[in-house]
Amino acid sequence: MYYWFINSLSWVFPCFNISDDDNFGTLKKDSKQRRFSLLAIRLGGLIFYFCSYGYWRGQPEQINLHSKGFKLFYSLRLSKYGNLSDSEIERLKTNHATFLNAHPETDKRIVYKETLMYKLDELKEKKNKSFNKLLAYLAVFAFLIPLLIPPVLNFKDIFDKPLFMMLSYLTLSLYLVYFLINFATLFFESVKVKTYSRFSYRSIKESTVPEETFLNGLYIEYQLRNNESTNEVSFILNIEKYIRASLIASVLLISIHILFTFSEINPKNIGISDKSAQVLHLKLDESPRTLLNNQKDELQTIEDDLLKNRIKRILLIRSGTSSIENYIRIVNLIQSYNVNSIEIVEIIDKPHPLSQEGHLQIVIERR
């Protein structure tokens, strides 16, 4: 639980970070190559450390893969983990050639060749499963986009909300953008075409010992593909972390957006019971002439008060969705006199016994 908390905290609060260089920043109980940093920023397959100090737990001579001591700036790259260098590949070739020379029997080499080809097929199947999992995460990413459109469209309205809600909304929005950028960066980096072929048909054809050349090629191909498979798993695990973090941030952001919306349409928050409020009742199913004539004096008063900035807010509560033409006429009439840009809230209510279909309530809150 302690290590889970430390790793989770590093995603939310990047300052005073404790991580493990050998596990791409993920701290474990048996972590040896640890690093303490004042600031750690993750960007896809990169981690940037500022003012960090690397230290080890265990024997120093066994741990020499990463730089230790104080570093003003230090970085880790995910793609560098587990990659085979040219020297390591040459060492594998030499050791494998020695192994083949010690086992010249034809029947053993045939079994060995079939085993290598079977293992290569296994790695291919594993790669396909990893790619399908990656596509599933991409589908989750695509699912998030339409859910986040309403909060994005209403982003400008958050500055009119209470300070705590505004800061929560802004913080979650920044975290969500940060997580999605990291997810996209890792995704595109993971699907890059990688070349690792170390032997060709021509090299086998021209070789004086084609059988050994072919077996050596299969063995190196297996080592490289196995290494690539390990890297893909690392990418998938990191992508999974960003997807989970994005889902959590999205749920919280959408919840705050719903809370914003509720606070806007809740009559208790709008204050329609105030003594300075006036309520007009209109039947939208009447003809336009009758509709305007029946409330001519009241509408004229609203127009005058709008021009003189005497109105604080107007609430339009419409029952049902019928008679939309008359409703638009009323809205346009009010908007045409709204020269002082007062707040106009529009609500669509379900018809009920006290408010039939086509009924419009205009609630005017004066200053």
BALO-149846 format. One line per 8 residues: for each residue x, z, y of C-alpha. Coordinates in Angstrom, 3 decimals. Layout:
X,Z,Y; ...;
This chain:
0.000,0.000,0.000; 2.880,0.810,2.355; 4.495,-2.616,1.943; 1.146,-4.387,2.228; 0.527,-2.540,5.497; 3.993,-3.423,6.848; 3.568,-7.128,5.960; 0.050,-7.265,7.427;
1.213,-5.528,10.595; 3.914,-8.159,11.121; 1.208,-10.845,11.301; -0.833,-8.985,13.905; 1.879,-7.201,15.858; 5.166,-9.186,15.849; 7.204,-6.505,17.618; 9.415,-3.993,15.757;
9.251,-6.041,12.565; 10.788,-5.097,9.190; 11.171,-8.010,6.762; 13.137,-9.366,3.828; 15.399,-12.388,4.349; 15.462,-13.212,0.643; 11.624,-13.478,0.430; 11.050,-15.411,3.654;
10.077,-12.349,5.649; 7.824,-10.716,3.032; 8.892,-7.123,2.420; 8.752,-5.851,-1.145; 9.589,-2.589,-2.849; 12.760,-4.035,-4.371; 13.752,-5.979,-1.224; 17.493,-5.791,-0.613;
18.245,-8.184,2.249; 16.212,-6.447,4.931; 16.048,-7.212,8.629; 14.762,-5.164,11.542; 13.859,-7.143,14.672; 12.378,-6.365,18.060; 10.379,-9.603,17.957; 9.561,-12.003,15.097;
7.610,-15.219,15.662; 6.362,-17.361,12.779; 5.914,-21.085,13.276; 4.915,-22.829,10.070; 7.916,-22.858,7.752; 10.121,-21.128,10.342; 10.599,-17.517,11.386; 12.430,-16.784,14.635;
13.951,-13.327,15.055; 15.025,-11.974,18.430; 17.389,-8.996,18.746; 17.532,-8.387,15.000; 19.775,-6.429,12.677; 20.245,-7.486,9.052; 21.278,-4.915,6.471; 21.295,-4.628,2.688;
20.265,-2.148,0.056; 22.577,-2.276,-2.937; 26.061,-3.651,-3.463; 27.228,-5.849,-0.524; 29.233,-8.170,-2.774; 26.052,-9.126,-4.623; 24.186,-10.015,-1.460; 25.768,-12.677,0.711;
23.112,-15.351,1.182; 22.006,-14.344,4.672; 23.808,-13.238,7.795; 24.027,-9.505,8.315; 24.652,-7.298,11.315; 23.243,-7.666,14.818; 21.969,-11.097,15.895; 20.548,-11.913,19.304;
18.752,-14.874,17.685; 18.282,-15.607,13.990; 15.973,-17.928,12.047; 14.776,-18.542,8.503; 13.530,-21.894,7.191; 11.194,-21.941,4.191; 12.332,-25.394,3.022; 15.889,-24.068,2.525;
14.863,-21.567,-0.130; 15.747,-22.574,-3.677; 17.156,-25.984,-2.755; 19.967,-27.178,-4.991; 23.130,-28.170,-3.165; 25.297,-31.091,-4.259; 27.890,-28.681,-5.627; 25.267,-26.888,-7.688;
23.999,-30.210,-9.053; 27.535,-31.230,-10.036; 27.997,-27.862,-11.747; 24.748,-28.379,-13.690; 25.905,-31.861,-14.746; 29.254,-30.530,-15.966; 27.665,-27.673,-17.916; 25.089,-29.984,-19.423;
27.710,-32.533,-20.456; 29.607,-29.709,-22.185; 26.398,-28.692,-23.951; 25.778,-32.261,-25.180; 29.350,-32.611,-26.446; 28.884,-29.428,-28.461; 25.706,-30.871,-30.071; 26.386,-34.479,-31.073;
23.769,-34.487,-33.863; 21.218,-37.282,-33.325; 18.193,-35.350,-34.614; 18.897,-32.406,-32.291; 19.286,-34.716,-29.313; 15.950,-36.380,-30.096; 14.193,-32.998,-30.172; 16.007,-31.999,-26.988;
14.936,-35.234,-25.233; 11.289,-34.742,-26.260; 11.422,-31.154,-25.019; 12.749,-32.225,-21.620; 10.051,-34.897,-21.270; 7.388,-32.347,-22.256; 8.657,-29.911,-19.605; 8.619,-32.713,-17.007;
4.981,-33.449,-17.862; 4.191,-29.745,-17.474; 5.756,-29.723,-14.009; 3.765,-32.834,-13.078; 0.535,-31.086,-14.122; 1.528,-27.987,-12.161; 2.199,-30.141,-9.105; -1.247,-31.741,-9.382;
-2.880,-28.311,-9.537; -0.932,-27.189,-6.485; -1.994,-30.306,-4.603; -5.655,-29.736,-5.533; -5.374,-26.167,-4.258; -3.899,-27.532,-1.041; -6.884,-29.889,-0.686; -9.223,-26.933,-1.192;
-7.546,-25.089,1.686; -7.849,-28.223,3.785; -11.588,-28.248,3.062; -11.799,-24.627,4.245; -9.952,-25.635,7.410; -12.457,-28.470,7.978; -15.335,-26.019,7.395; -14.056,-23.764,10.178;
-14.139,-26.438,12.876; -17.947,-26.842,13.331; -18.431,-23.062,13.189; -16.032,-22.610,16.086; -17.582,-25.249,18.352; -20.198,-22.891,19.968; -17.604,-20.222,20.925; -15.317,-22.917,22.328;
-18.086,-24.502,24.409; -19.016,-21.100,25.866; -15.432,-20.041,26.478; -15.834,-20.071,30.276; -18.706,-17.566,30.062; -16.584,-14.766,28.608; -15.105,-13.920,32.018; -18.534,-12.636,33.091;
-18.645,-10.162,30.215; -17.400,-6.539,29.997; -13.641,-6.171,30.002; -13.389,-4.942,26.408; -15.439,-7.840,25.038; -13.537,-10.358,27.145; -10.141,-9.068,25.947; -11.324,-9.021,22.329;
-12.553,-12.596,22.607; -9.339,-13.823,24.227; -7.097,-11.977,21.748; -8.945,-13.308,18.711; -8.933,-16.814,20.170; -5.162,-16.731,20.665; -4.587,-15.380,17.155; -6.869,-18.034,15.676;
-5.037,-20.844,17.473; -1.721,-19.341,16.321; -2.869,-19.144,12.673; -4.308,-22.680,12.680; -1.136,-24.148,14.211; 0.929,-22.453,11.503; -1.435,-23.687,8.805; -1.295,-27.275,10.083;
2.507,-27.163,10.402; 2.942,-25.881,6.841; 0.404,-28.347,5.467; 2.070,-31.426,6.926; 5.494,-30.157,5.916; 4.338,-29.545,2.342; 2.938,-33.077,1.875; 6.077,-34.829,3.057;
7.453,-37.282,0.510; 10.550,-35.805,-1.135; 13.192,-37.938,-2.827; 15.305,-36.415,-5.553; 16.039,-39.166,-8.081; 19.607,-38.737,-9.351; 19.825,-41.531,-11.920; 18.513,-45.051,-12.367;
17.878,-47.534,-15.126; 20.934,-49.514,-14.015; 23.209,-46.492,-14.425; 21.988,-46.086,-18.017; 22.305,-49.795,-18.755; 25.894,-49.970,-17.496; 27.000,-46.677,-19.041; 29.360,-46.625,-22.027;
27.418,-43.627,-23.368; 23.802,-44.471,-22.415; 22.256,-41.720,-24.532; 24.225,-38.979,-22.799; 23.657,-40.546,-19.391; 19.914,-40.631,-20.035; 19.802,-37.009,-21.251; 21.902,-35.879,-18.299;
19.543,-37.715,-15.946; 16.476,-36.123,-17.572; 18.022,-32.671,-17.333; 18.917,-33.009,-13.631; 15.464,-34.507,-12.963; 13.899,-31.478,-14.631; 15.999,-29.059,-12.577; 15.142,-30.826,-9.323;
11.429,-31.054,-10.084; 11.356,-27.428,-11.182; 13.009,-26.491,-7.898; 10.495,-28.623,-5.992; 7.632,-26.939,-7.841; 8.963,-23.521,-6.815; 9.108,-24.666,-3.186; 5.530,-25.953,-3.372;
4.336,-22.579,-4.650; 6.074,-20.915,-1.687; 4.326,-23.291,0.719; 0.951,-22.723,-0.963; 1.315,-18.928,-0.788; 2.170,-19.043,2.921; -0.668,-21.508,3.635; -3.031,-19.164,1.798;
-1.991,-16.287,4.092; -2.736,-18.325,7.225; -6.079,-19.516,5.831; -7.151,-15.946,5.093; -6.017,-14.799,8.520; -7.890,-17.737,10.119; -11.073,-16.869,8.221; -10.918,-13.229,9.320;
-10.255,-14.196,12.953; -13.047,-16.808,12.826; -15.615,-14.358,11.440; -14.743,-11.810,14.121; -14.798,-14.467,16.844; -18.187,-15.826,15.744; -19.532,-12.252,15.555; -18.440,-11.618,19.142;
-20.019,-14.926,20.178; -23.313,-13.863,18.570; -23.027,-10.529,20.364; -22.507,-12.399,23.653; -25.565,-14.527,22.974; -27.682,-11.528,22.038; -26.665,-9.693,25.195; -27.773,-12.716,27.216;
-31.213,-13.127,25.658; -32.085,-9.475,25.026; -34.860,-8.626,27.530; -33.536,-5.065,27.851; -30.257,-6.431,29.171; -31.966,-8.907,31.475; -33.992,-6.195,33.190; -37.422,-7.799,33.344;
-39.070,-4.395,33.730; -37.506,-3.931,37.156; -39.945,-3.359,39.994; -38.540,-6.324,41.874; -39.382,-8.710,39.019; -42.281,-11.170,39.144; -43.782,-12.960,36.133; -45.610,-16.291,36.275;
-47.596,-17.669,33.324; -47.950,-21.432,32.938; -49.690,-23.589,30.326; -47.410,-26.525,29.624; -50.105,-28.477,27.788; -51.997,-29.083,31.068; -51.584,-32.249,33.090; -48.649,-32.244,35.551;
-50.992,-32.245,38.570; -53.072,-29.310,37.280; -49.945,-27.418,36.214; -48.346,-27.595,39.677; -51.573,-27.072,41.680; -52.541,-23.891,39.824; -49.251,-22.227,40.758; -48.609,-24.065,44.011;
-48.218,-20.990,46.232; -46.053,-19.104,43.729; -43.787,-22.090,43.156; -43.467,-22.578,46.922; -42.411,-18.940,47.250; -39.791,-19.411,44.527; -38.438,-22.492,46.309; -38.127,-20.619,49.611;
-36.461,-17.619,47.962; -33.990,-19.869,46.141; -32.989,-21.545,49.382; -32.600,-18.179,51.132; -30.676,-16.667,48.194; -33.241,-13.902,47.641; -33.359,-14.364,43.864; -30.815,-12.821,41.541;
-31.898,-14.385,38.254; -34.647,-16.504,36.687; -35.691,-16.198,33.063; -37.643,-19.039,31.413; -39.350,-18.004,28.136; -41.004,-20.947,26.402; -43.203,-20.525,23.301; -42.646,-23.322,20.805;
-41.214,-26.748,21.493; -44.291,-28.765,22.496; -45.018,-30.217,25.976; -41.326,-30.752,26.600; -42.003,-33.182,29.483; -43.788,-30.569,31.614; -41.151,-27.993,30.789; -38.403,-30.344,31.973;
-40.356,-30.970,35.210; -40.474,-27.228,35.920; -36.773,-26.789,35.115; -35.755,-29.740,37.278; -37.907,-28.439,40.143; -36.211,-25.032,40.012; -32.750,-26.560,39.618; -33.260,-28.815,42.631;
-33.686,-25.754,44.880; -30.967,-23.707,43.182; -28.388,-24.378,45.889; -26.835,-20.926,45.507; -26.202,-21.366,41.763; -28.136,-18.300,40.662; -28.308,-17.552,36.925; -31.084,-19.343,35.029;
-31.611,-18.227,31.407; -33.676,-20.415,29.070; -35.185,-18.918,25.894; -37.274,-20.564,23.199; -39.593,-18.000,21.594; -41.724,-18.341,18.490; -45.482,-18.591,19.190; -47.379,-15.317,18.616;
-50.830,-13.926,19.555; -49.679,-12.905,23.057; -47.867,-16.182,23.701; -49.392,-19.309,22.219; -47.693,-22.664,21.694; -46.972,-24.328,25.036; -46.976,-21.082,27.033; -44.211,-20.601,29.635;
-43.250,-17.338,31.303; -41.142,-17.498,34.439; -39.561,-14.121,35.190; -38.090,-13.902,38.686; -35.721,-11.030,39.462; -35.272,-10.692,43.201; -32.410,-9.020,45.002;
